[in-house]
């Protein structure tokens, strides 16, 4: 149950993949990246099971026939007719792999991941021989003596975890000092089709030498208006979440900051939590209402505080510390959708004029205000 194909060859030479079971890769069952840099690959006597996707996750650059040989494999698409490379159907694929088969599956119940062979089935017709887990590992007890003491564990066993126990996120801080100049930041995800639009720079750090630079791009069919953007994932569903960072605006920039609660990891549906924008004229707005003016060319500290879990009430506080001011300006009880009760994503989007720049530094995420 991998996100991508269960079997993925990137660059490799003369591999043989034989006698394996690959089941429920989300985007496909098999993938090979670049045939021009790969040697011959033999897939023999394997079982492939998938749902809602073609057999090959992504067609490679180059002729598949020239490098990959298929023999005696068993294929099974759970919810539709199998779509094989080149949009081949099962009949067309059988001409390529005459000894291949498209089901039926001999397992007890693949839906519940019970891949034991059904009663009376010992060896599949395609030569797949299942491994008996009881035969793996050491089969005899070791008699330990003073000369052969017990081997200590590197780590103590993990304590039992109640599935309903609230998740407390470990504090996270990032000042970009360990990142390489000109690269995208470590410990963050980034999405930018234009190279160099999100990079670590030494142009204007709040503290230290480095910070993160956003350069806006011209919206197009391949570059939506909310790109470039970068984000950090989290796991918080209890306590008082605190997200703080320094930001520096330059001319015509327009950053948007959001906190989100995704329905499931890797999904697209989410609930929006605390969010605000700083418009090109420097107006920091939350819910369309202007709260304070942000100067250009100077660092400003912002912090969002939001109760989560049972304490969530659809409200959050925003603290803004302007240049030359020792105490933050506090904007309390700002509204966000009341269904938001967990934080697992926070991010910045650049929606300003093409070429406009803003900087972010000293990011802090915690379960308590700082």
MIMIVO-437783 format. One record per residue (C-alpha): residue number from 1; x, y, z. Coordinates in nm, 3 decimals, decimal comma. Each point is the difference from the previous one (the first is absolute). Layout:
MIMIVO-437783
rec guvo NUM | x X | y Y | z Z
...
//
This chain:
MIMIVO-437783
rec guvo 1 | x 0,000 | y 0,000 | z 0,000
rec guvo 2 | x 0,262 | y 0,247 | z -0,113
rec guvo 3 | x -0,077 | y 0,351 | z -0,124
rec guvo 4 | x 0,173 | y -0,072 | z -0,329
rec guvo 5 | x 0,069 | y -0,327 | z -0,180
rec guvo 6 | x 0,098 | y -0,288 | z 0,224
rec guvo 7 | x 0,281 | y -0,085 | z -0,243
rec guvo 8 | x 0,199 | y 0,298 | z -0,131
rec guvo 9 | x 0,333 | y -0,027 | z -0,181
rec guvo 10 | x 0,174 | y 0,332 | z -0,044
rec guvo 11 | x 0,350 | y -0,055 | z -0,147
rec guvo 12 | x 0,128 | y -0,357 | z 0,024
rec guvo 13 | x 0,172 | y -0,273 | z -0,199
rec guvo 14 | x -0,105 | y -0,363 | z -0,066
rec guvo 15 | x -0,245 | y -0,045 | z 0,287
rec guvo 16 | x -0,213 | y -0,312 | z 0,038
rec guvo 17 | x -0,327 | y 0,036 | z 0,195
rec guvo 18 | x -0,143 | y -0,346 | z 0,059
rec guvo 19 | x -0,261 | y -0,154 | z 0,230
rec guvo 20 | x -0,133 | y 0,319 | z 0,165
rec guvo 21 | x -0,346 | y 0,131 | z 0,084
rec guvo 22 | x -0,065 | y 0,370 | z -0,066
rec guvo 23 | x -0,343 | y 0,118 | z 0,115
rec guvo 24 | x -0,192 | y 0,328 | z 0,006
rec guvo 25 | x 0,251 | y 0,260 | z -0,110
rec guvo 26 | x -0,220 | y 0,307 | z -0,015
rec guvo 27 | x 0,117 | y 0,140 | z -0,335
rec guvo 28 | x 0,082 | y -0,330 | z -0,168
rec guvo 29 | x 0,168 | y -0,335 | z 0,052
rec guvo 30 | x 0,331 | y 0,048 | z -0,187
rec guvo 31 | x 0,220 | y 0,290 | z -0,102
rec guvo 32 | x 0,333 | y 0,038 | z -0,176
rec guvo 33 | x 0,135 | y 0,352 | z -0,029
rec guvo 34 | x 0,261 | y 0,029 | z -0,274
rec guvo 35 | x 0,067 | y -0,288 | z -0,236
rec guvo 36 | x 0,291 | y 0,186 | z -0,152
rec guvo 37 | x 0,192 | y -0,032 | z 0,326
rec guvo 38 | x -0,124 | y -0,347 | z 0,096
rec guvo 39 | x 0,122 | y -0,339 | z -0,107
rec guvo 40 | x -0,223 | y -0,302 | z -0,075
rec guvo 41 | x -0,267 | y -0,081 | z 0,258
rec guvo 42 | x -0,170 | y -0,340 | z 0,036
rec guvo 43 | x -0,338 | y -0,029 | z 0,176
rec guvo 44 | x -0,077 | y -0,369 | z 0,046
rec guvo 45 | x -0,254 | y -0,193 | z 0,205
rec guvo 46 | x -0,132 | y 0,301 | z 0,192
rec guvo 47 | x -0,353 | y 0,088 | z 0,108
rec guvo 48 | x -0,125 | y 0,357 | z -0,057
rec guvo 49 | x -0,325 | y 0,122 | z 0,158
rec guvo 50 | x -0,126 | y 0,356 | z -0,040
rec guvo 51 | x -0,309 | y 0,221 | z 0,000
rec guvo 52 | x -0,107 | y 0,323 | z -0,167
rec guvo 53 | x 0,315 | y 0,045 | z -0,208
rec guvo 54 | x 0,181 | y -0,144 | z -0,302
rec guvo 55 | x 0,255 | y -0,275 | z 0,049
rec guvo 56 | x 0,293 | y 0,229 | z -0,079
rec guvo 57 | x -0,010 | y 0,314 | z 0,213
rec guvo 58 | x 0,186 | y 0,219 | z -0,249
rec guvo 59 | x 0,123 | y -0,099 | z -0,343
rec guvo 60 | x 0,379 | y 0,026 | z -0,018
rec guvo 61 | x 0,207 | y 0,207 | z -0,237
rec guvo 62 | x 0,097 | y -0,258 | z -0,259
rec guvo 63 | x -0,133 | y -0,325 | z -0,149
rec guvo 64 | x -0,119 | y -0,237 | z 0,271
rec guvo 65 | x 0,041 | y -0,310 | z -0,218
rec guvo 66 | x 0,371 | y 0,062 | z -0,043
rec guvo 67 | x 0,086 | y -0,026 | z 0,369
rec guvo 68 | x -0,273 | y -0,184 | z 0,195
rec guvo 69 | x -0,085 | y -0,368 | z -0,036
rec guvo 70 | x -0,323 | y -0,138 | z 0,151
rec guvo 71 | x -0,037 | y -0,374 | z 0,069
rec guvo 72 | x -0,265 | y -0,202 | z 0,184
rec guvo 73 | x -0,139 | y 0,292 | z 0,200
rec guvo 74 | x -0,352 | y 0,005 | z 0,145
rec guvo 75 | x -0,196 | y 0,329 | z -0,030
rec guvo 76 | x -0,323 | y 0,107 | z 0,167
rec guvo 77 | x -0,173 | y 0,338 | z -0,018
rec guvo 78 | x -0,257 | y 0,014 | z 0,280
rec guvo 79 | x -0,256 | y 0,241 | z -0,142
rec guvo 80 | x 0,036 | y 0,017 | z -0,378
rec guvo 81 | x 0,149 | y -0,173 | z -0,300
rec guvo 82 | x 0,377 | y 0,008 | z 0,023
rec guvo 83 | x 0,163 | y 0,287 | z -0,191
rec guvo 84 | x 0,346 | y -0,112 | z -0,106
rec guvo 85 | x 0,284 | y 0,204 | z -0,158
rec guvo 86 | x -0,096 | y 0,163 | z -0,327
rec guvo 87 | x -0,368 | y -0,022 | z 0,103
rec guvo 88 | x 0,012 | y -0,372 | z -0,078
rec guvo 89 | x -0,290 | y -0,214 | z 0,113
rec guvo 90 | x 0,039 | y -0,348 | z 0,144
rec guvo 91 | x -0,021 | y -0,174 | z -0,338
rec guvo 92 | x 0,265 | y 0,223 | z -0,155
rec guvo 93 | x 0,230 | y -0,043 | z 0,298
rec guvo 94 | x -0,026 | y -0,379 | z -0,024
rec guvo 95 | x 0,165 | y 0,023 | z -0,342
rec guvo 96 | x 0,297 | y 0,163 | z 0,168
rec guvo 97 | x 0,005 | y -0,225 | z 0,307
rec guvo 98 | x -0,160 | y -0,331 | z -0,106
rec guvo 99 | x 0,068 | y -0,168 | z 0,333
rec guvo 100 | x -0,140 | y 0,291 | z 0,202
rec guvo 101 | x -0,347 | y -0,014 | z 0,158
rec guvo 102 | x -0,273 | y 0,241 | z 0,110
rec guvo 103 | x -0,138 | y -0,167 | z 0,315
rec guvo 104 | x -0,177 | y -0,151 | z 0,168
rec guvo 105 | x 0,179 | y 0,071 | z 0,326
rec guvo 106 | x 0,070 | y -0,301 | z 0,221
rec guvo 107 | x 0,015 | y 0,195 | z 0,327
rec guvo 108 | x -0,246 | y -0,023 | z 0,289
rec guvo 109 | x -0,108 | y 0,369 | z 0,000
rec guvo 110 | x 0,209 | y 0,273 | z -0,159
rec guvo 111 | x -0,243 | y 0,273 | z 0,117
rec guvo 112 | x 0,099 | y -0,070 | z 0,360
rec guvo 113 | x 0,365 | y -0,062 | z -0,095
rec guvo 114 | x -0,031 | y -0,372 | z 0,071
rec guvo 115 | x 0,244 | y -0,129 | z -0,260
rec guvo 116 | x 0,006 | y -0,359 | z 0,119
rec guvo 117 | x -0,069 | y -0,247 | z -0,276
rec guvo 118 | x -0,345 | y -0,150 | z -0,003
rec guvo 119 | x -0,035 | y -0,353 | z 0,135
rec guvo 120 | x 0,142 | y -0,256 | z -0,238
rec guvo 121 | x 0,210 | y 0,251 | z -0,195
rec guvo 122 | x 0,372 | y -0,056 | z 0,041
rec guvo 123 | x 0,186 | y 0,130 | z -0,301
rec guvo 124 | x -0,154 | y 0,240 | z -0,248
rec guvo 125 | x -0,010 | y -0,092 | z -0,365
rec guvo 126 | x 0,241 | y 0,282 | z -0,084
rec guvo 127 | x 0,263 | y -0,137 | z 0,236
rec guvo 128 | x -0,050 | y 0,245 | z 0,287
rec guvo 129 | x 0,100 | y -0,171 | z 0,325
rec guvo 130 | x -0,121 | y 0,185 | z 0,313
rec guvo 131 | x 0,228 | y 0,041 | z 0,298
rec guvo 132 | x -0,114 | y -0,154 | z 0,326
rec guvo 133 | x 0,073 | y 0,269 | z 0,265
rec guvo 134 | x 0,049 | y -0,275 | z 0,262
rec guvo 135 | x 0,306 | y -0,117 | z -0,191
rec guvo 136 | x 0,173 | y 0,339 | z 0,014
rec guvo 137 | x 0,259 | y 0,095 | z 0,259
rec guvo 138 | x 0,175 | y -0,211 | z 0,266
rec guvo 139 | x -0,179 | y -0,329 | z 0,063
rec guvo 140 | x 0,191 | y -0,115 | z 0,311
rec guvo 141 | x 0,032 | y 0,157 | z 0,343
rec guvo 142 | x 0,345 | y 0,130 | z 0,099
rec guvo 143 | x 0,130 | y -0,110 | z 0,340
rec guvo 144 | x 0,173 | y 0,308 | z 0,133
rec guvo 145 | x 0,281 | y -0,028 | z 0,255
rec guvo 146 | x 0,225 | y 0,241 | z 0,179
rec guvo 147 | x 0,230 | y -0,021 | z -0,299
rec guvo 148 | x -0,293 | y 0,082 | z -0,228
rec guvo 149 | x -0,204 | y 0,260 | z 0,186
rec guvo 150 | x -0,336 | y 0,131 | z -0,108
rec guvo 151 | x 0,020 | y 0,253 | z -0,280
rec guvo 152 | x -0,120 | y 0,342 | z 0,124
rec guvo 153 | x -0,269 | y 0,182 | z -0,195
rec guvo 154 | x 0,101 | y 0,324 | z -0,165
rec guvo 155 | x -0,330 | y 0,157 | z 0,102
rec guvo 156 | x -0,264 | y -0,100 | z 0,255
rec guvo 157 | x -0,326 | y -0,133 | z -0,144
rec guvo 158 | x -0,256 | y 0,260 | z -0,093
rec guvo 159 | x -0,281 | y 0,046 | z 0,254
rec guvo 160 | x -0,350 | y -0,101 | z -0,105
rec guvo 161 | x -0,188 | y 0,282 | z -0,169
rec guvo 162 | x -0,373 | y 0,047 | z 0,031
rec guvo 163 | x -0,143 | y 0,080 | z -0,344
rec guvo 164 | x -0,199 | y 0,283 | z 0,158
rec guvo 165 | x 0,296 | y 0,157 | z 0,180
rec guvo 166 | x 0,045 | y 0,362 | z -0,119
rec guvo 167 | x 0,312 | y 0,058 | z -0,207
rec guvo 168 | x 0,246 | y 0,247 | z 0,152
rec guvo 169 | x 0,237 | y 0,135 | z -0,263
rec guvo 170 | x 0,364 | y 0,039 | z 0,099
rec guvo 171 | x 0,118 | y 0,362 | z -0,024
rec guvo 172 | x 0,136 | y 0,090 | z -0,341
rec guvo 173 | x 0,231 | y 0,287 | z -0,079
rec guvo 174 | x 0,177 | y 0,090 | z -0,324
rec guvo 175 | x 0,228 | y 0,296 | z -0,072
rec guvo 176 | x 0,133 | y -0,121 | z -0,341
rec guvo 177 | x 0,362 | y 0,030 | z 0,117
rec guvo 178 | x 0,069 | y -0,368 | z -0,079
rec guvo 179 | x -0,155 | y 0,021 | z -0,347
rec guvo 180 | x 0,206 | y 0,054 | z -0,313
rec guvo 181 | x -0,028 | y 0,337 | z -0,169
rec guvo 182 | x -0,187 | y -0,023 | z -0,330
rec guvo 183 | x -0,188 | y -0,319 | z 0,096
rec guvo 184 | x -0,354 | y -0,055 | z 0,121
rec guvo 185 | x -0,016 | y -0,032 | z 0,380
rec guvo 186 | x 0,048 | y -0,319 | z 0,196
rec guvo 187 | x -0,291 | y -0,123 | z 0,216
rec guvo 188 | x -0,258 | y 0,177 | z -0,218
rec guvo 189 | x -0,197 | y -0,095 | z -0,306
rec guvo 190 | x 0,005 | y 0,238 | z -0,295
rec guvo 191 | x -0,195 | y 0,030 | z -0,322
rec guvo 192 | x 0,134 | y 0,233 | z -0,265
rec guvo 193 | x 0,012 | y -0,067 | z -0,373
rec guvo 194 | x 0,241 | y 0,288 | z -0,056
rec guvo 195 | x 0,354 | y -0,079 | z 0,121
rec guvo 196 | x 0,135 | y 0,235 | z 0,265
rec guvo 197 | x -0,336 | y 0,134 | z 0,119
rec guvo 198 | x 0,045 | y -0,155 | z 0,348
rec guvo 199 | x 0,364 | y -0,009 | z 0,112
rec guvo 200 | x 0,219 | y 0,049 | z 0,304
rec guvo 201 | x 0,192 | y 0,325 | z -0,025
rec guvo 202 | x 0,252 | y 0,216 | z 0,185
rec guvo 203 | x -0,153 | y 0,323 | z -0,133
rec guvo 204 | x -0,198 | y 0,104 | z 0,306
rec guvo 205 | x -0,008 | y -0,218 | z 0,311
rec guvo 206 | x -0,189 | y 0,102 | z 0,312
rec guvo 207 | x 0,266 | y -0,164 | z 0,219
rec guvo 208 | x 0,308 | y -0,192 | z -0,102
rec guvo 209 | x 0,090 | y -0,008 | z -0,370
rec guvo 210 | x -0,279 | y -0,183 | z -0,184
rec guvo 211 | x -0,374 | y 0,013 | z -0,054
rec guvo 212 | x -0,261 | y -0,121 | z -0,250
rec guvo 213 | x -0,076 | y 0,211 | z -0,308
rec guvo 214 | x -0,324 | y -0,011 | z -0,201
rec guvo 215 | x -0,003 | y 0,150 | z -0,350
rec guvo 216 | x -0,345 | y 0,017 | z -0,159
rec guvo 217 | x -0,058 | y -0,122 | z -0,355
rec guvo 218 | x -0,235 | y 0,080 | z -0,284
rec guvo 219 | x -0,317 | y -0,213 | z 0,030
rec guvo 220 | x -0,048 | y -0,237 | z -0,292
rec guvo 221 | x -0,154 | y -0,333 | z -0,089
rec guvo 222 | x 0,289 | y -0,177 | z 0,176
rec guvo 223 | x 0,055 | y 0,258 | z 0,277
rec guvo 224 | x -0,323 | y 0,075 | z 0,192
rec guvo 225 | x -0,040 | y 0,332 | z 0,175
rec guvo 226 | x 0,068 | y -0,158 | z 0,342
rec guvo 227 | x 0,345 | y -0,122 | z -0,107
rec guvo 228 | x 0,270 | y 0,001 | z 0,110
rec guvo 229 | x -0,080 | y -0,132 | z 0,346
rec guvo 230 | x 0,175 | y -0,193 | z 0,274
rec guvo 231 | x -0,131 | y -0,185 | z 0,303
rec guvo 232 | x 0,083 | y -0,195 | z 0,313
rec guvo 233 | x -0,204 | y -0,298 | z 0,117
rec guvo 234 | x -0,084 | y -0,051 | z 0,367
rec guvo 235 | x -0,202 | y -0,227 | z 0,227
rec guvo 236 | x -0,192 | y 0,195 | z 0,260
rec guvo 237 | x -0,349 | y -0,069 | z 0,127
rec guvo 238 | x 0,022 | y 0,119 | z 0,360
rec guvo 239 | x 0,130 | y 0,292 | z 0,202
rec guvo 240 | x 0,066 | y 0,355 | z -0,110
rec guvo 241 | x 0,178 | y 0,007 | z -0,336
rec guvo 242 | x 0,248 | y 0,279 | z -0,057
rec guvo 243 | x 0,145 | y 0,084 | z -0,343
rec guvo 244 | x 0,247 | y 0,290 | z -0,013
rec guvo 245 | x 0,242 | y 0,136 | z -0,257
rec guvo 246 | x 0,170 | y 0,316 | z -0,129
rec guvo 247 | x -0,109 | y 0,149 | z -0,332
rec guvo 248 | x 0,140 | y 0,280 | z -0,213
rec guvo 249 | x -0,207 | y 0,159 | z -0,275
rec guvo 250 | x 0,140 | y 0,154 | z -0,316
rec guvo 251 | x -0,176 | y 0,206 | z -0,267
rec guvo 252 | x -0,313 | y -0,155 | z -0,160
rec guvo 253 | x 0,023 | y -0,323 | z 0,200
rec guvo 254 | x -0,318 | y -0,164 | z 0,129
rec guvo 255 | x 0,057 | y -0,299 | z 0,231
rec guvo 256 | x -0,281 | y -0,216 | z 0,133
rec guvo 257 | x 0,042 | y -0,219 | z 0,308
rec guvo 258 | x -0,234 | y -0,290 | z 0,086
rec guvo 259 | x -0,041 | y -0,276 | z 0,256
rec guvo 260 | x -0,187 | y -0,308 | z -0,121
rec guvo 261 | x -0,153 | y -0,321 | z 0,127
rec guvo 262 | x 0,006 | y -0,266 | z -0,271
rec guvo 263 | x -0,263 | y -0,272 | z 0,011
rec guvo 264 | x 0,267 | y -0,258 | z -0,074
rec guvo 265 | x 0,374 | y 0,007 | z -0,059
rec guvo 266 | x 0,078 | y 0,052 | z -0,367
rec guvo 267 | x -0,361 | y 0,093 | z -0,079
rec guvo 268 | x -0,134 | y 0,317 | z -0,156
rec guvo 269 | x -0,295 | y 0,082 | z 0,226
rec guvo 270 | x 0,076 | y 0,220 | z 0,299
rec guvo 271 | x -0,147 | y 0,243 | z 0,251
rec guvo 272 | x 0,154 | y 0,344 | z 0,012
rec guvo 273 | x 0,103 | y 0,130 | z 0,339
rec guvo 274 | x 0,175 | y 0,326 | z 0,091
rec guvo 275 | x 0,101 | y 0,193 | z -0,310
rec guvo 276 | x 0,097 | y 0,352 | z -0,099
rec guvo 277 | x 0,148 | y 0,193 | z -0,290
rec guvo 278 | x 0,221 | y 0,306 | z -0,041
rec guvo 279 | x -0,107 | y 0,194 | z -0,307
rec guvo 280 | x 0,229 | y 0,187 | z -0,236
rec guvo 281 | x -0,064 | y 0,328 | z 0,186
rec guvo 282 | x 0,103 | y -0,160 | z 0,332
rec guvo 283 | x -0,343 | y -0,063 | z 0,152
rec guvo 284 | x -0,007 | y -0,313 | z 0,218
rec guvo 285 | x -0,353 | y -0,136 | z -0,032
rec guvo 286 | x -0,182 | y -0,283 | z 0,171
rec guvo 287 | x -0,345 | y -0,095 | z -0,125
rec guvo 288 | x 0,014 | y 0,299 | z -0,235
rec guvo 289 | x 0,046 | y 0,246 | z 0,288
rec guvo 290 | x 0,315 | y 0,213 | z 0,025
rec guvo 291 | x 0,174 | y -0,038 | z 0,336
rec guvo 292 | x 0,333 | y 0,180 | z -0,037
rec guvo 293 | x 0,238 | y 0,144 | z -0,260
rec guvo 294 | x 0,325 | y -0,185 | z -0,070
rec guvo 295 | x 0,300 | y 0,209 | z -0,116
rec guvo 296 | x 0,212 | y -0,100 | z -0,298
rec guvo 297 | x 0,368 | y -0,091 | z 0,031
rec guvo 298 | x -0,016 | y -0,075 | z 0,374
rec guvo 299 | x -0,044 | y -0,317 | z 0,201
rec guvo 300 | x -0,326 | y -0,058 | z 0,186
rec guvo 301 | x -0,075 | y -0,283 | z 0,243
rec guvo 302 | x -0,342 | y -0,167 | z -0,022
rec guvo 303 | x -0,148 | y -0,275 | z 0,215
rec guvo 304 | x -0,326 | y -0,194 | z -0,023
rec guvo 305 | x -0,142 | y -0,168 | z 0,311
rec guvo 306 | x -0,290 | y -0,240 | z -0,039
rec guvo 307 | x -0,162 | y -0,251 | z 0,241
rec guvo 308 | x -0,042 | y -0,350 | z -0,141
rec guvo 309 | x -0,188 | y -0,317 | z 0,085
rec guvo 310 | x -0,283 | y 0,033 | z 0,255
rec guvo 311 | x 0,102 | y 0,362 | z 0,066
rec guvo 312 | x -0,041 | y 0,105 | z -0,365
rec guvo 313 | x -0,260 | y 0,278 | z -0,027
rec guvo 314 | x 0,039 | y 0,144 | z -0,349
rec guvo 315 | x 0,216 | y 0,286 | z 0,133
rec guvo 316 | x 0,370 | y 0,082 | z 0,001
rec guvo 317 | x 0,231 | y 0,282 | z 0,106
rec guvo 318 | x 0,252 | y 0,183 | z -0,217
rec guvo 319 | x 0,303 | y 0,179 | z 0,145
rec guvo 320 | x 0,199 | y 0,244 | z -0,216
rec guvo 321 | x 0,327 | y 0,159 | z 0,117
rec guvo 322 | x 0,091 | y 0,299 | z -0,219
rec guvo 323 | x 0,351 | y 0,147 | z -0,037
rec guvo 324 | x 0,096 | y 0,214 | z 0,299
rec guvo 325 | x -0,283 | y -0,133 | z 0,219
rec guvo 326 | x 0,091 | y -0,214 | z 0,303
rec guvo 327 | x -0,345 | y -0,149 | z 0,049
rec guvo 328 | x -0,217 | y -0,168 | z -0,264
rec guvo 329 | x -0,330 | y 0,141 | z -0,110
rec guvo 330 | x -0,267 | y -0,254 | z 0,091
rec guvo 331 | x -0,307 | y -0,082 | z -0,207
rec guvo 332 | x -0,206 | y -0,247 | z 0,200
rec guvo 333 | x -0,301 | y -0,213 | z -0,083
rec guvo 334 | x 0,042 | y 0,007 | z -0,378
rec guvo 335 | x -0,244 | y -0,238 | z -0,169
rec guvo 336 | x 0,075 | y -0,303 | z -0,215
rec guvo 337 | x -0,224 | y -0,296 | z -0,095
rec guvo 338 | x -0,111 | y -0,164 | z 0,326
rec guvo 339 | x 0,051 | y -0,351 | z -0,143
rec guvo 340 | x 0,377 | y 0,056 | z 0,018
rec guvo 341 | x 0,134 | y -0,187 | z 0,305
rec guvo 342 | x 0,335 | y -0,146 | z -0,110
rec guvo 343 | x 0,308 | y 0,143 | z -0,168
rec guvo 344 | x 0,189 | y -0,218 | z -0,246
rec guvo 345 | x 0,109 | y 0,252 | z -0,266
rec guvo 346 | x 0,120 | y 0,359 | z -0,003
rec guvo 347 | x 0,128 | y 0,186 | z -0,302
rec guvo 348 | x 0,069 | y 0,317 | z -0,192
rec guvo 349 | x -0,118 | y 0,093 | z -0,350
rec guvo 350 | x 0,125 | y 0,283 | z -0,219
rec guvo 351 | x -0,276 | y 0,177 | z -0,198
rec guvo 352 | x 0,168 | y 0,334 | z -0,067
rec guvo 353 | x 0,128 | y 0,160 | z -0,319
rec guvo 354 | x 0,244 | y -0,201 | z -0,215
rec guvo 355 | x 0,349 | y 0,047 | z 0,137
rec guvo 356 | x -0,122 | y 0,127 | z 0,339
rec guvo 357 | x 0,197 | y -0,128 | z 0,298
rec guvo 358 | x -0,060 | y -0,074 | z 0,367
rec guvo 359 | x 0,214 | y -0,179 | z 0,259
rec guvo 360 | x -0,075 | y -0,238 | z 0,290
rec guvo 361 | x 0,233 | y -0,090 | z 0,288
rec guvo 362 | x 0,007 | y -0,157 | z 0,347
rec guvo 363 | x -0,303 | y -0,227 | z -0,029
rec guvo 364 | x -0,129 | y -0,147 | z 0,328
rec guvo 365 | x -0,279 | y -0,255 | z 0,048
rec guvo 366 | x -0,100 | y -0,114 | z 0,348
rec guvo 367 | x -0,285 | y -0,106 | z 0,224
rec guvo 368 | x 0,050 | y 0,299 | z 0,225
rec guvo 369 | x 0,041 | y 0,372 | z -0,067
rec guvo 370 | x 0,352 | y 0,137 | z -0,029
//
